């Protein structure tokens, strides 16, 4: 188990029943990076990966 799994599990436990928009998620990511600029690159990579998930299916 990766250390980050605990945070992911907490997220699912606390907010697993909620529905959010990608616009809301993008706003939260921007706020997080504003408060934690050292995480800009990992957040950008995660956002890009999420944005391009469907692109992988098109290549198959």
N, C-alpha and C positions, 0 to 999 in steps of 0.2 A: 504494500500500500504506500502510495506517495503521500508526503506531508499534505499536499493540496487536496487530497481526497477528503480530509476532515472538513475543510471549508466547503467543498462541494456537497458533502453529506449534510452539513448544517444548512446550507442554502436550500436543498431539497426538502429537508425536514421542516424548516421554518416557513418557506414560501412555496412549497410544492403544489399547493392547491390554487395559487394565484395565477391569473393570466396577465401578461404584460405585452406591450407592443415593442417592436424593434426600435421605434423612435424613443420610447422610454428607456430601453436598454442603452441606446447610443448616448442619451443624455447622462445616464449614470456613469458610463465609461468615461465620458468627457470630464465629469465632475471628479471622478476618482483620479484621473491623470492630472487634473489641475491641482489636486491636493497631494498627489504622489508622483511628481514628474519623473522619478527614477524608473517608474513602471511604464513609461510611454511606449517603449519598443514592444514589450510583451503584450500590452493591451492592443497595440496596433496589429500585431501578428494574429491575436485571437479574433479581432474584428474582421480582418481580411479573410481568415480561414472560414469564419461563419458566413461571410458574404459570398464566398465562392464554393460553398458546399455543393450546390447544384451543378456547378461547372464540371466537377469530377464525374458526375453521372453522364454528362453529355459526351465525355471522352471515351466511355466504354462501348 
